[in-house]
Amino acid sequence: MNDKNARPLVLVTAAFIIFMSAFFIGRESARGTISISARGDLETQTSAEDALEDLIWVEEEEEKGGGMTIKVNINTADADVISKNLDISDKIARNVVYYREKYGDFEKIEEICAVSGISDAVYERIKGKICVD
């Protein structure tokens, strides 16, 4: 991996560790749903936390026993983030980004099924891990 590709990955990893530490420290006082989402280019972000907000959506729901769900925003995440967090091949992740760039943002998560390589089985496996917000 060259330095250009390593920097965003290091930023996202560092931001995730910082966020998770803060999340678990403040968990006792958390109520309802915590949602993190933003748009923008990873290269223009000023901090690791801002970069993380661009790529994932985090929810904590008390009704589900305080569990946490991290979802990849398929409208903003790059191929590396999609591949690593959804456990799909690099080629399929690149297909997701290519499809988004060619046809525009996904309006519903089901639209990812039109991407080459996303079979019904793959969609069933990842649908709970993706969002379009």
Order of alpha helices (4+ residues) and beta strands (2+ residues): alpha-alpha-beta-beta-alpha-alpha-alpha-beta
